[in-house]
Amino acid sequence: MAEIPYRFDPDTRVEKLIANYADLDPATETDDVVTIAGRLMLRRVQGKLAFGTLDDGSGRIQLFAPSKTTEKFDQFCDLNLGDWIGVTGIVMTTRRGELSVRVDSWTCLAEARRPFPDKWHGISDTDTRYRQRYVDLWVSPEARNVFKVRSKMMSLTRSFLETRGAIEVETPIFHPIPGGANARPFTTHHNALDLDLYLRVAPELYLKRLTVAGFEKVFEIGRVFRNEGVSTRHNPEFTMLELYEAYADYEDIMQLVEELVEYLAVELTGSTILKIDERELDVARPWRRATMVELIEEAIGTTLSLDTPIDELRAVAADHEVPVKDSYGPGKLILEIYEKTTESLLWGPVYVTDYPVEVSPLSREHRSEAGMTERFEAILAGRELCNGFSELIDPEQQRLRFEEQAAQNASGDDEAMLVDEDYLRALEYGLPPTGGVGIGMDRLAMLLTGATSIRDVVLFPTLRPEQN
């Protein structure tokens, strides 16, 4: 193999060649000389003529290599599938009309020392797909397209929010106190400060500090970390969009979310109708709004409320094989019953509203329903997409909620929050009426690409160690 150059200068992309020469007649040689680079995907030799397929990430084009005009013809015929090469030659079509680049000169840019699986037809073993994503993205163009769509989704989301006056910020990933969501945190230690820290489970409390500071519309798109199990919907590190808007309530935020999802669907797929598991989901506005207890009644035919005797709630939970703890109050029991019996049945899109105070430590009390909060979750295709609410702004109420959470944490609930004195101090400076939401961007990408597992939209998902 010849020495590999330190750099190479392609002057065009395959997708441009395909677009610019779409109408070229069969058996035509142009005077246009181009230089392209990419992987050699296929190759066949027919005597004094060799053909190849080059993929540069934007598309694939045939390479036409006659022995008479192709330098290093024999070496070209010996290339491995998967080798990176740079090619210079004229644009042409074969007698069959196949758009091609004639290989006048070429150079090897990287040697593939491992054979690519299944002759470029994809990786059948899913574990290998996720562990060797660098291979999967080459042999599965569909997988590569998913991540192109995801990238565009992120860009469009930012522009959507910025045109509405929101600014993007970055808040700490290391937190001295875990908070902002009920979740088990990852812990670490800072040696220089001799300080235990936590990878953030949510950026919420820092973003609301910024609302106190006068940022009326603020958002962050970033990684969050939750020390929990893995499933088709869960990865220990994932991407969250959190946004907060001063002077808004949860109705305003629900309207914003459905506008965003409808906009992304149209921009990325051309329609508001998405296909999930061979079933259609129309995300056109407006989305249905229904309370949690209404949806439970629709699912199991039983009317529940915070006034339902606790023994009756426990009996309903037992009838539906819902695990419960003695510490669960009426609100927690209702939530557990909903999550076990109802959530996965909701095709949606639907906003599940009015969550009990007991399970909503950062949400403002409902203005007309005692014991409930102005909180919502959006369910699409049986999956939670987001969680939002009218924010609790009273520091005294927030302290009581934190203390209740801390008591649960002390009794063994490692997902419960602790008392964050600095956040309470921030609230004492005054948080105006505010609405906020956290959107799981991985799950949103699943919806927009039709993926059925979160691992299909995360480039390098968390996996067990590889067994040798």
KOLKE-438731 format. One record per residue (C-alpha): chain; residue number from 1; x, y, z. Coordinates in pm, whole numbers, padded with zeros to 5 digits. Layout:
% residues N
SITE   kelo   lumtor        X        Y        Z
SITE      A      NUM        X        Y        Z
...
***
This chain:
% residues 468
SITE   kelo   lumtor        X        Y        Z
SITE      A        1    00000    00000    00000
SITE      A        2    00133    00343   -00095
SITE      A        3    00204    00604    00170
SITE      A        4   -00111    00771    00297
SITE      A        5   -00120    01148    00232
SITE      A        6   -00160    01393    00519
SITE      A        7   -00450    01571    00352
SITE      A        8   -00669    01554    00042
SITE      A        9   -00878    01811   -00144
SITE      A       10   -01207    01687   -00288
SITE      A       11   -01376    01963   -00482
SITE      A       12   -01734    01836   -00490
SITE      A       13   -01981    01600   -00323
SITE      A       14   -02161    01306   -00477
SITE      A       15   -02502    01459   -00407
SITE      A       16   -02406    01761   -00618
SITE      A       17   -02291    01542   -00905
SITE      A       18   -02617    01350   -00899
SITE      A       19   -02816    01675   -00901
SITE      A       20   -02608    01853   -01166
SITE      A       21   -02584    01563   -01412
SITE      A       22   -02924    01401   -01370
SITE      A       23   -03012    01460   -01736
SITE      A       24   -02685    01343   -01892
SITE      A       25   -02751    01113   -02189
SITE      A       26   -02618    00754   -02190
SITE      A       27   -02266    00699   -02326
SITE      A       28   -02165    01061   -02272
SITE      A       29   -01823    01184   -02165
SITE      A       30   -01808    01541   -02040
SITE      A       31   -01505    01765   -02018
SITE      A       32   -01572    01823   -01649
SITE      A       33   -01294    01693   -01423
SITE      A       34   -01387    01642   -01059
SITE      A       35   -01216    01514   -00745
SITE      A       36   -01417    01315   -00492
SITE      A       37   -01335    01111   -00182
SITE      A       38   -01510    00845    00023
SITE      A       39   -01532    00473    00094
SITE      A       40   -01517    00205   -00172
SITE      A       41   -01842    00018   -00113
SITE      A       42   -01851   -00227   -00405
SITE      A       43   -01599   -00335   -00667
SITE      A       44   -01601   -00574   -00960
SITE      A       45   -01338   -00643   -01225
SITE      A       46   -01419   -00748   -01579
SITE      A       47   -01089   -00807   -01756
SITE      A       48   -00944   -00470   -01852
SITE      A       49   -01231   -00281   -01693
SITE      A       50   -01313   -00230   -01325
SITE      A       51   -01619   -00078   -01162
SITE      A       52   -01662    00049   -00809
SITE      A       53   -01912    00232   -00593
SITE      A       54   -01792    00528   -00387
SITE      A       55   -01990    00665   -00091
SITE      A       56   -01891    01004    00048
SITE      A       57   -02168    01031    00305
SITE      A       58   -02387    01243    00080
SITE      A       59   -02460    00971   -00175
SITE      A       60   -02312    00695   -00390
SITE      A       61   -02172    00710   -00741
SITE      A       62   -02017    00457   -00975
SITE      A       63   -01645    00458   -01048
SITE      A       64   -01551    00358   -01402
SITE      A       65   -01189    00241   -01430
SITE      A       66   -01054    00136   -01776
SITE      A       67   -00707   -00016   -01764
SITE      A       68   -00591    00209   -02050
SITE      A       69   -00650    00537   -01868
SITE      A       70   -00655    00445   -01499
SITE      A       71   -00322    00483   -01325
SITE      A       72   -00224    00199   -01091
SITE      A       73   -00504   -00010   -01243
SITE      A       74   -00389   -00338   -01089
SITE      A       75   -00365   -00183   -00741
SITE      A       76   -00711   -00034   -00787
SITE      A       77   -00845   -00383   -00857
SITE      A       78   -00685   -00507   -00534
SITE      A       79   -00846   -00247   -00306
SITE      A       80   -01045   -00376   -00010
SITE      A       81   -01409   -00299    00035
SITE      A       82   -01423   -00021    00289
SITE      A       83   -01097    00146    00185
SITE      A       84   -01109    00525    00177
SITE      A       85   -00993    00658   -00159
SITE      A       86   -00969    00986   -00343
SITE      A       87   -01047    00986   -00715
SITE      A       88   -00994    01241   -00992
SITE      A       89   -01154    01201   -01335
SITE      A       90   -01418    01318   -01578
SITE      A       91   -01792    01296   -01522
SITE      A       92   -01953    01053   -01767
SITE      A       93   -02230    00802   -01820
SITE      A       94   -02195    00442   -01931
SITE      A       95   -02384    00293   -02225
SITE      A       96   -02652    00190   -01977
SITE      A       97   -02683    00547   -01859
SITE      A       98   -02512    00498   -01520
SITE      A       99   -02371    00828   -01394
SITE      A      100   -02002    00768   -01320
SITE      A      101   -01667    00926   -01252
SITE      A      102   -01391    00785   -01470
SITE      A      103   -01093    00693   -01256
SITE      A      104   -00801    00873   -01415
SITE      A      105   -00597    00900   -01096
SITE      A      106   -00663    00787   -00741
SITE      A      107   -00497    00758   -00404
SITE      A      108   -00565    00550   -00095
SITE      A      109   -00662    00762    00206
SITE      A      110   -00718    00486    00464
SITE      A      111   -00702    00110    00456
SITE      A      112   -00990   -00096    00597
SITE      A      113   -00810   -00366    00793
SITE      A      114   -01128   -00529    00915
SITE      A      115   -01390   -00666    00675
SITE      A      116   -01724   -00488    00683
SITE      A      117   -02014   -00720    00777
SITE      A      118   -02283   -00866    00558
SITE      A      119   -02145   -00716    00238
SITE      A      120   -02275   -00370    00325
SITE      A      121   -02635   -00489    00364
SITE      A      122   -02660   -00393    00729
SITE      A      123   -02575   -00553    01062
SITE      A      124   -02825   -00816    01170
SITE      A      125   -02708   -00832    01533
SITE      A      126   -02848   -00532    01720
SITE      A      127   -02583   -00542    01994
SITE      A      128   -02311   -00514    01731
SITE      A      129   -02496   -00225    01569
SITE      A      130   -02486   -00021    01890
SITE      A      131   -02130   -00117    01990
SITE      A      132   -01983   -00058    01645
SITE      A      133   -02185    00243    01540
SITE      A      134   -01893    00354    01324
SITE      A      135   -01965    00048    01109
SITE      A      136   -02344    00059    01137
SITE      A      137   -02363    00411    00996
SITE      A      138   -02179    00301    00682
SITE      A      139   -02358   -00024    00615
SITE      A      140   -02704    00111    00706
SITE      A      141   -02788    00435    00521
SITE      A      142   -03121    00439    00709
SITE      A      143   -02933    00462    01040
SITE      A      144   -02721    00748    00909
SITE      A      145   -03033    00932    00797
SITE      A      146   -03184    00904    01147
SITE      A      147   -02895    01103    01290
SITE      A      148   -02912    01359    01012
SITE      A      149   -03278    01409    01098
SITE      A      150   -03189    01436    01467
SITE      A      151   -02925    01699    01395
SITE      A      152   -03173    01902    01190
SITE      A      153   -03433    01863    01467
SITE      A      154   -03195    02022    01716
SITE      A      155   -03115    02310    01483
SITE      A      156   -03482    02376    01403
SITE      A      157   -03574    02363    01772
SITE      A      158   -03319    02627    01858
SITE      A      159   -03433    02859    01578
SITE      A      160   -03800    02802    01671
SITE      A      161   -03735    02915    02028
SITE      A      162   -03501    03197    01938
SITE      A      163   -03751    03353    01697
SITE      A      164   -03990    03365    01994
SITE      A      165   -03744    03566    02199
SITE      A      166   -03588    03286    02404
SITE      A      167   -03216    03276    02472
SITE      A      168   -03006    02963    02509
SITE      A      169   -02784    02925    02814
SITE      A      170   -02556    02667    02972
SITE      A      171   -02590    02573    03338
SITE      A      172   -02373    02346    03555
SITE      A      173   -02358    01971    03500
SITE      A      174   -02199    01917    03843
SITE      A      175   -02454    01994    04116
SITE      A      176   -02377    02019    04487
SITE      A      177   -02735    01908    04560
SITE      A      178   -02934    01680    04325
SITE      A      179   -03262    01844    04228
SITE      A      180   -03505    01940    03957
SITE      A      181   -03653    01592    03914
SITE      A      182   -03728    01279    04111
SITE      A      183   -03442    01059    03996
SITE      A      184   -03143    00873    04137
SITE      A      185   -02826    01073    04061
SITE      A      186   -02476    00968    03967
SITE      A      187   -02223    01078    04228
SITE      A      188   -01862    01190    04190
SITE      A      189   -01595    01366    04395
SITE      A      190   -01392    01679    04327
SITE      A      191   -01048    01621    04473
SITE      A      192   -00922    01981    04486
SITE      A      193   -01230    02101    04673
SITE      A      194   -01276    01772    04860
SITE      A      195   -01641    01796    04760
SITE      A      196   -01900    01536    04668
SITE      A      197   -02093    01636    04357
SITE      A      198   -02378    01495    04148
SITE      A      199   -02424    01480    03774
SITE      A      200   -02737    01679    03708
SITE      A      201   -03069    01499    03679
SITE      A      202   -03224    01819    03539
SITE      A      203   -03118    02182    03483
SITE      A      204   -03449    02313    03614
SITE      A      205   -03348    02485    03936
SITE      A      206   -03062    02675    03772
SITE      A      207   -03279    02789    03483
SITE      A      208   -03541    02922    03724
SITE      A      209   -03264    03108    03908
SITE      A      210   -03205    03282    03576
SITE      A      211   -03573    03372    03552
SITE      A      212   -03537    03532    03896
SITE      A      213   -03238    03717    03746
SITE      A      214   -03458    03867    03474
SITE      A      215   -03421    03627    03182
SITE      A      216   -03786    03614    03079
SITE      A      217   -03754    03334    02821
SITE      A      218   -03465    03097    02870
SITE      A      219   -03383    02746    02752
SITE      A      220   -03108    02487    02758
SITE      A      221   -03052    02178    02544
SITE      A      222   -02808    01949    02715
SITE      A      223   -02721    01615    02864
SITE      A      224   -02878    01501    03189
SITE      A      225   -02788    01190    03385
SITE      A      226   -03009    00953    03582
SITE      A      227   -02875    00643    03752
SITE      A      228   -03158    00418    03645
SITE      A      229   -03218    00113    03431
SITE      A      230   -03207    00093    03054
SITE      A      231   -03498    00011    02825
SITE      A      232   -03631    00098    02484
SITE      A      233   -03724    00439    02630
SITE      A      234   -03446    00496    02885
SITE      A      235   -03073    00560    02862
SITE      A      236   -02876    00673    03171
SITE      A      237   -02757    00985    02986
SITE      A      238   -02997    01159    02755
SITE      A      239   -03069    01497    02602
SITE      A      240   -03325    01729    02756
SITE      A      241   -03468    02058    02638
SITE      A      242   -03577    02265    02934
SITE      A      243   -03738    02604    02889
SITE      A      244   -03895    02861    03120
SITE      A      245   -04110    03158    03035
SITE      A      246   -04196    03436    03277
SITE      A      247   -04561    03551    03299
SITE      A      248   -04681    03220    03147
SITE      A      249   -04872    02928    03297
SITE      A      250   -04902    02563    03202
SITE      A      251   -05166    02633    02938
SITE      A      252   -04923    02865    02758
SITE      A      253   -04650    02601    02776
SITE      A      254   -04881    02328    02642
SITE      A      255   -04957    02549    02345
SITE      A      256   -04586    02611    02288
SITE      A      257   -04501    02239    02296
SITE      A      258   -04768    02137    02047
SITE      A      259   -04666    02421    01816
SITE      A      260   -04304    02304    01831
SITE      A      261   -04382    01938    01763
SITE      A      262   -04619    02019    01477
SITE      A      263   -04358    02252    01325
SITE      A      264   -04082    01992    01348
SITE      A      265   -04301    01720    01200
SITE      A      266   -04387    01931    00896
SITE      A      267   -04031    02054    00846
SITE      A      268   -03869    01713    00881
SITE      A      269   -04128    01477    00735
SITE      A      270   -04353    01702    00526
SITE      A      271   -04663    01606    00724
SITE      A      272   -04818    01618    01070
SITE      A      273   -04891    01246    01040
SITE      A      274   -04611    01028    01177
SITE      A      275   -04589    00650    01149
SITE      A      276   -04504    00462    01468
SITE      A      277   -04505    00082    01468
SITE      A      278   -04707    00082    01144
SITE      A      279   -04969    00302    01312
SITE      A      280   -05038    00666    01234
SITE      A      281   -05005    00947    01487
SITE      A      282   -05132    01292    01388
SITE      A      283   -04954    01565    01584
SITE      A      284   -05156    01852    01435
SITE      A      285   -05282    02104    01688
SITE      A      286   -05474    02123    01912
SITE      A      287   -05392    01820    02126
SITE      A      288   -05644    01669    02361
SITE      A      289   -05631    01772    02728
SITE      A      290   -05765    01537    02996
SITE      A      291   -05704    01500    03367
SITE      A      292   -05522    01199    03507
SITE      A      293   -05830    01074    03694
SITE      A      294   -06045    01108    03381
SITE      A      295   -05802    00895    03182
SITE      A      296   -05779    00632    03457
SITE      A      297   -06158    00602    03452
SITE      A      298   -06154    00560    03073
SITE      A      299   -05893    00285    03101
SITE      A      300   -06020    00077    03394
SITE      A      301   -06375    00203    03449
SITE      A      302   -06308    00314    03807
SITE      A      303   -06356    00667    03938
SITE      A      304   -06073    00776    04169
SITE      A      305   -05997    01100    04351
SITE      A      306   -05790    01230    04637
SITE      A      307   -06102    01182    04853
SITE      A      308   -06120    00809    04775
SITE      A      309   -06046    00621    05101
SITE      A      310   -05685    00503    05110
SITE      A      311   -05788    00139    05157
SITE      A      312   -05997    00156    04839
SITE      A      313   -05704    00302    04645
SITE      A      314   -05479    00023    04771
SITE      A      315   -05741   -00233    04672
SITE      A      316   -05759   -00091    04318
SITE      A      317   -05379   -00103    04302
SITE      A      318   -05379   -00465    04415
SITE      A      319   -05646   -00557    04159
SITE      A      320   -05420   -00425    03884
SITE      A      321   -05094   -00563    04027
SITE      A      322   -04955   -00220    04104
SITE      A      323   -04667   -00238    04356
SITE      A      324   -04722   -00002    04648
SITE      A      325   -04543    00101    04967
SITE      A      326   -04697    00181    05304
SITE      A      327   -04568    00537    05274
SITE      A      328   -04775    00608    04961
SITE      A      329   -05050    00863    05012
SITE      A      330   -05357    00904    04789
SITE      A      331   -05173    01114    04531
SITE      A      332   -04887    00871    04492
SITE      A      333   -05126    00575    04469
SITE      A      334   -05327    00745    04195
SITE      A      335   -05006    00817    04001
SITE      A      336   -04886    00457    04034
SITE      A      337   -05224    00326    03918
SITE      A      338   -05219    00562    03621
SITE      A      339   -04867    00464    03515
SITE      A      340   -04941    00091    03538
SITE      A      341   -05289    00082    03383
SITE      A      342   -05329    00385    03159
SITE      A      343   -05021    00561    03025
SITE      A      344   -04908    00297    02774
SITE      A      345   -05262    00277    02629
SITE      A      346   -05269    00645    02535
SITE      A      347   -05193    00689    02167
SITE      A      348   -05252    01060    02173
SITE      A      349   -05126    01308    02139
SITE      A      350   -05284    01392    02473
SITE      A      351   -05192    01618    02761
SITE      A      352   -05242    01442    03092
SITE      A      353   -05314    01723    03339
SITE      A      354   -05371    01791    03707
SITE      A      355   -05119    01583    03902
SITE      A      356   -05144    01549    04279
SITE      A      357   -04933    01782    04495
SITE      A      358   -04782    01476    04663
SITE      A      359   -04595    01378    04345
SITE      A      360   -04526    01727    04209
SITE      A      361   -04281    01902    04444
SITE      A      362   -04195    02187    04204
SITE      A      363   -04544    02254    04062
SITE      A      364   -04782    02531    04164
SITE      A      365   -05107    02431    04330
SITE      A      366   -05407    02416    04098
SITE      A      367   -05608    02735    04105
SITE      A      368   -05941    02549    04138
SITE      A      369   -05871    02182    04228
SITE      A      370   -05762    02133    04588
SITE      A      371   -05472    01892    04633
SITE      A      372   -05380    01905    04263
SITE      A      373   -05118    02101    04072
SITE      A      374   -05110    02272    03736
SITE      A      375   -04886    02007    03587
SITE      A      376   -04902    01819    03258
SITE      A      377   -04729    01543    03069
SITE      A      378   -04764    01495    02694
SITE      A      379   -04816    01134    02588
SITE      A      380   -04758    01036    02226
SITE      A      381   -04768    00674    02109
SITE      A      382   -04784    00554    02469
SITE      A      383   -04465    00737    02566
SITE      A      384   -04412    01039    02788
SITE      A      385   -04258    01316    02578
SITE      A      386   -04244    01599    02828
SITE      A      387   -04329    01717    03176
SITE      A      388   -04427    02076    03248
SITE      A      389   -04617    02296    03487
SITE      A      390   -04700    02632    03627
SITE      A      391   -04396    02676    03847
SITE      A      392   -04420    02692    04224
SITE      A      393   -04303    03045    04310
SITE      A      394   -04376    03070    04685
SITE      A      395   -04052    03006    04882
SITE      A      396   -04237    02898    05196
SITE      A      397   -04443    02637    05012
SITE      A      398   -04133    02526    04825
SITE      A      399   -03948    02476    05153
SITE      A      400   -04229    02256    05284
SITE      A      401   -04222    02050    04963
SITE      A      402   -03843    02013    04983
SITE      A      403   -03863    01906    05346
SITE      A      404   -04123    01642    05260
SITE      A      405   -03894    01519    04984
SITE      A      406   -03592    01516    05216
SITE      A      407   -03786    01307    05468
SITE      A      408   -03866    01055    05194
SITE      A      409   -03501    01052    05092
SITE      A      410   -03393    00989    05452
SITE      A      411   -03634    00697    05473
SITE      A      412   -03474    00526    05175
SITE      A      413   -03620    00689    04861
SITE      A      414   -03300    00776    04675
SITE      A      415   -03499    00943    04395
SITE      A      416   -03648    01205    04629
SITE      A      417   -03504    01557    04634
SITE      A      418   -03317    01737    04910
SITE      A      419   -03352    02088    05048
SITE      A      420   -03175    02338    04821
SITE      A      421   -03119    02643    05040
SITE      A      422   -02969    02854    04763
SITE      A      423   -03268    02793    04537
SITE      A      424   -03501    02890    04820
SITE      A      425   -03297    03207    04867
SITE      A      426   -03338    03282    04497
SITE      A      427   -03717    03242    04529
SITE      A      428   -03712    03489    04817
SITE      A      429   -03587    03751    04572
SITE      A      430   -03903    03691    04370
SITE      A      431   -03991    03452    04087
SITE      A      432   -04276    03593    03875
SITE      A      433   -04555    03366    03749
SITE      A      434   -04366    03124    03526
SITE      A      435   -04437    02824    03308
SITE      A      436   -04179    02561    03224
SITE      A      437   -04128    02226    03058
SITE      A      438   -03868    01957    03004
SITE      A      439   -03881    01770    02671
SITE      A      440   -03694    01447    02612
SITE      A      441   -03521    01516    02281
SITE      A      442   -03426    01152    02228
SITE      A      443   -03792    01051    02251
SITE      A      444   -03887    01336    02020
SITE      A      445   -03631    01205    01771
SITE      A      446   -03786    00859    01804
SITE      A      447   -04126    01001    01710
SITE      A      448   -03994    01198    01413
SITE      A      449   -03793    00907    01271
SITE      A      450   -04029    00621    01361
SITE      A      451   -03763    00455    01580
SITE      A      452   -03889    00203    01834
SITE      A      453   -03586    00211    02066
SITE      A      454   -03400    00504    02216
SITE      A      455   -03076    00329    02119
SITE      A      456   -03163    00390    01755
SITE      A      457   -03146    00768    01806
SITE      A      458   -02847    00782    02046
SITE      A      459   -02517    00752    01866
SITE      A      460   -02338    00568    02145
SITE      A      461   -02591    00427    02394
SITE      A      462   -02488    00293    02733
SITE      A      463   -02427   -00084    02715
SITE      A      464   -02304   -00359    02938
SITE      A      465   -01931   -00434    02904
SITE      A      466   -01853   -00645    02601
SITE      A      467   -01799   -01011    02682
SITE      A      468   -01475   -01154    02546
***
